[in-house]
Amino acid sequence: MSVEIDLTGRSAIVTGAGSGIGREVATLLARAGAKVAAADVNEAAAKETAAIVEQAGGTATAVAVDVRDPALARDAVSATVEQFGGLDILVNNAAAWSVDLFKNLTYEQYQLDIGVTLIGTMVMTKAAYDHMREQKSGTVVNLISDAGRIGEPFLVSYSAAKGGVVGFTKAFAKEAGRYGIRCNAVSPGTTKTPGASALIEKWGGEEKLVTAYPLGRLGEPIDQANAILFFCSDLSSWITGQILSVSGGYSMVD
């Protein structure tokens, strides 16, 4: 007897789906049977992800959205509901980060980091929540980053934003549970994506970084996608308001 995760009949929006973890999540959810809206501020990248999903036999569409804009967020949800017949899953993966010491950051830089990473998560969740309340079901998975749990040098405004997402995840879960909606978060350690390459170099390169990881390697996008898939599935049906570090043992947070 085997256990399989089957998301057939469900639809999902994945933000920041144009590359890295977001693209991997969109692809994996589609492999599990979900219909996926690949959302990204870069429309061309979103279309590329949707094409990858469809070439692999899945169902996907591309949505261009700046997650900070409530009107665009509502449009993204409406388009997904119209095309797929509903919205069951929201994965808030979109983020922005400035890699520098805080003393060097400008107001515009940390406004962008917090705007996309924290405010964008709240804006997209609000748009999805309005729909999920009506159907009395749904699941939201937020991407945290262990930077938001333990703090990281060169990522001060990003750490602050992700720390805010931790609090939002817990508070929203307590409100939304009465409507049959769950909200959890996956908290990656350093994961090898195009966007993380500058940070990895800033910290001394992969060879140096892996010495801090008990499992002896940095993360891959599929490591995060697997955990997100679990939170999207019925296997986690009695779990809400929780933060799961997927970090190879780098951070072990109570």
Secondary structure, 3 states (H helix, E strand, C coil): CCCCCCCCCCEEEEECCCCHHHHHHHHHHHHCCCEEEEEECCHHHHHHHHHHHHHCCCEEEEEECCCCCHHHHHHHHHHHHHHHCCCCEEEECCCCCCCECHHHCCHHHHHHHHHHHHHHHHHHHHHHHHHHHHHCCEEEEEECCCHHHHCCCCEHHHHHHHHHHHHHHHHHHHHHHHHCEEEEEEEECCECCHHHHHHHHHCCCHHHHHHHCCCCCCECHHHHHHHHHHHHCHHHCCCCCCEEEECCCCCCCC
